[in-house]
Amino acid sequence: MAKVLIVLTSHDKLGDTGEKTGFWSEEFAAPYYRLVDAGVAITLASPAGGEAPLDPKSELPDFQTDATRRLAQDPQTQALLADTQRLSQLSVDAFDAVFYPGGHGPLWDLTEDADSIALIQRFLASDKPVATVCHATAVLLNAKTEAGKPVVAGKRITGFTNGEEAAVGLTEIVPFLLEDALIAQGALYQKEADWHPLAVEDGALITGQNPQSSEAVAERLLARLQA
């Protein structure tokens, strides 16, 4: 049985707005259930451990999908989200791949989290898949190859676009624009039109542009695990 680690944000404050953020429900739920239904064993972790904060906006009616509705009726998975393991206590050796759901939270904590960065570097050094979607691609920004270069440099990578950030009105709130930051690190940044699905695979890296891309990322990750 394949084993996948899902790493969620512990950050729940949307800059200085006084609003809450966290992980985006659909970006967790769709990949989670696709993997679980395929027989993959899942472990949930976060930098602080304990409850992973859910972005309340992701529970609004406009953003509901079959996967989010399933999550809402799944007390077992909700209990796992309320008691995630502490990331620093987990070993790469125990897993075949790692997946990071998006939401704005990762921009503030996982981008700079030393345990997450070290974990990503070890997964890639072992040629184990590292998958991200939407804002979670930010977790790759500070990870380096064994030669000391950014892991995204020269790689086809996608993540939430500048246009999408502007569309949700948070360009001036977020600590950085992900599209610009990836390009600055040498990524061969890829994108479709705003809100269109895009999943990009380059080596062990699998990235998705936006919430609409989460299922496609999960499918690519599953294909790698089943290969």
C-alpha positions in Angstrom: 0.0 0.0 0.0 1.3 3.4 -1.0 1.7 5.9 1.8 1.3 9.7 1.3 2.0 12.5 3.7 -0.4 15.5 3.4 1.1 18.7 4.9 -1.4 21.4 5.9 -0.8 25.0 7.1 -1.0 26.0 10.7 -1.5 29.7 9.8 -4.9 31.2 10.2 -4.5 35.0 9.9 -5.0 36.7 6.6 -2.2 39.3 6.9 -3.4 42.4 8.9 -7.0 42.2 7.7 -8.4 40.6 10.8 -9.9 37.9 8.6 -9.1 34.2 8.9 -7.4 32.0 6.4 -5.9 28.5 6.4 -6.1 25.6 3.9 -8.7 25.6 1.1 -11.3 22.9 1.6 -11.6 21.6 -2.0 -7.8 21.5 -2.5 -7.6 19.1 0.4 -10.8 17.2 -0.1 -10.6 16.3 -3.8 -7.0 14.9 -3.7 -7.6 13.3 -0.3 -10.6 11.2 -1.4 -9.1 10.4 -4.8 -6.1 8.9 -3.0 -8.0 7.2 -0.2 -10.5 5.7 -2.7 -7.5 4.2 -4.5 -6.3 2.5 -1.4 -3.5 5.0 -0.5 -2.7 5.4 3.3 -2.8 9.0 4.3 -1.1 10.8 7.2 -1.9 14.4 8.0 0.7 16.8 9.4 1.2 20.5 10.0 4.0 22.6 11.4 2.4 23.1 14.8 0.4 19.8 14.9 -3.1 19.7 16.2 -5.9 21.4 14.4 -5.2 22.6 10.8 -7.2 25.8 10.2 -9.7 25.8 7.4 -10.2 29.0 5.4 -13.8 29.9 6.2 -14.3 31.3 2.7 -13.7 27.8 1.2 -17.0 26.7 2.9 -19.1 29.3 1.1 -21.8 27.8 -1.2 -20.1 28.9 -4.4 -17.0 26.8 -3.6 -18.7 23.5 -2.7 -18.0 20.4 -4.7 -18.8 16.7 -4.3 -15.5 16.3 -2.4 -16.2 19.2 0.0 -19.7 17.9 0.7 -18.3 14.5 1.4 -15.8 16.0 3.8 -18.6 17.9 5.6 -20.3 14.5 6.3 -17.1 12.7 7.2 -16.5 12.9 11.0 -13.5 10.5 10.8 -11.5 12.7 8.5 -12.6 15.9 10.3 -11.2 14.3 13.5 -7.9 13.8 11.7 -7.8 17.4 10.5 -8.4 18.5 14.1 -5.4 16.5 15.4 -2.7 16.5 12.7 0.8 15.2 13.6 3.6 17.6 14.1 5.7 17.8 10.9 9.0 17.8 12.7 8.3 14.3 14.1 7.9 12.6 10.8 10.4 10.8 8.5 10.5 10.8 4.8 11.4 7.1 4.9 7.9 6.4 6.1 6.2 7.8 2.9 6.2 7.4 -0.8 5.1 11.0 -1.6 4.1 14.3 -0.1 1.2 16.5 -1.0 0.6 20.1 0.0 -3.0 21.6 -0.4 -3.2 25.3 -0.9 -5.1 28.1 0.6 -3.4 31.4 1.6 -2.1 30.0 4.9 1.1 28.3 3.4 2.3 31.7 2.1 3.0 32.7 5.7 4.2 29.6 7.4 5.1 26.7 5.2 7.1 28.8 2.8 9.7 29.5 5.5 9.2 26.4 7.7 12.6 24.7 8.2 11.0 21.3 8.8 9.0 21.5 5.6 11.9 22.7 3.5 14.1 19.9 4.8 11.4 17.4 4.1 10.9 18.6 0.6 14.6 18.4 -0.1 14.8 14.8 1.2 11.8 13.7 -0.8 13.3 15.1 -4.0 16.8 13.8 -3.2 15.1 10.3 -3.0 13.2 11.0 -6.2 9.9 10.7 -4.4 7.0 12.9 -5.7 6.3 16.3 -4.2 2.9 17.6 -5.2 1.4 21.0 -4.5 -1.6 22.9 -5.7 -2.5 26.6 -5.9 -0.7 28.8 -3.2 1.0 25.7 -1.8 3.5 25.8 -4.6 5.1 28.5 -2.4 6.5 25.7 -0.2 9.1 25.0 -2.9 10.5 28.5 -3.0 13.2 28.1 -0.3 14.0 24.4 -1.0 17.4 23.7 -2.6 18.9 20.9 -4.6 21.9 19.0 -3.3 24.0 21.4 -5.4 22.5 24.4 -3.6 20.2 25.6 -6.4 16.5 26.4 -6.0 14.6 23.2 -6.7 12.2 25.1 -9.0 15.1 26.5 -11.2 14.8 25.3 -14.7 11.6 23.3 -13.9 8.2 23.7 -15.4 6.1 24.8 -12.4 2.7 26.4 -11.9 0.8 28.0 -9.0 -1.7 30.7 -8.3 -1.3 33.4 -10.9 -1.0 37.2 -10.4 -4.3 37.6 -12.2 -6.1 35.2 -9.9 -4.7 37.0 -6.8 -5.9 40.3 -8.2 -9.3 38.7 -8.9 -9.7 37.8 -5.2 -8.6 41.2 -4.1 -5.5 40.1 -2.1 -2.6 41.4 -4.2 -1.8 44.0 -1.5 -2.4 41.6 1.4 -0.3 38.6 0.6 3.4 38.6 1.6 4.4 38.0 -2.0 2.9 37.2 -5.4 3.6 33.5 -6.1 3.9 33.8 -9.9 6.5 36.5 -9.5 8.4 34.6 -6.7 8.6 31.4 -8.8 9.9 33.3 -11.8 12.5 35.1 -9.6 13.8 31.6 -8.5 14.3 30.5 -12.1 11.1 28.5 -12.5 9.8 27.9 -16.0 6.4 29.2 -14.9 3.4 27.8 -16.7 -0.2 29.0 -16.6 -3.6 28.7 -18.2 -6.3 31.4 -18.2 -7.4 32.4 -14.7 -9.5 29.6 -13.0 -8.8 27.1 -15.8 -7.3 23.8 -14.6 -3.6 23.1 -15.1 -1.4 20.4 -13.6 2.3 20.3 -14.6 4.7 17.5 -13.9 8.5 17.9 -14.2 10.6 15.2 -12.6 9.4 14.5 -9.1 7.5 17.8 -8.9 3.8 17.9 -9.6 2.1 21.3 -9.3 -1.4 22.7 -9.9 -2.3 26.3 -10.8 -5.5 26.8 -8.8 -8.4 25.1 -6.9 -9.7 23.8 -10.3 -6.4 21.9 -10.7 -6.5 19.8 -7.5 -8.1 16.7 -9.0 -5.6 16.8 -12.0 -2.7 17.0 -9.5 -4.1 14.1 -7.6 -4.5 12.0 -10.7 -0.9 12.7 -11.7 0.3 11.8 -8.2 -1.7 8.6 -8.2 -0.3 7.6 -11.6 3.3 8.1 -10.2 2.5 6.0 -7.1 1.0 3.2 -9.2 3.7 3.1 -11.8 
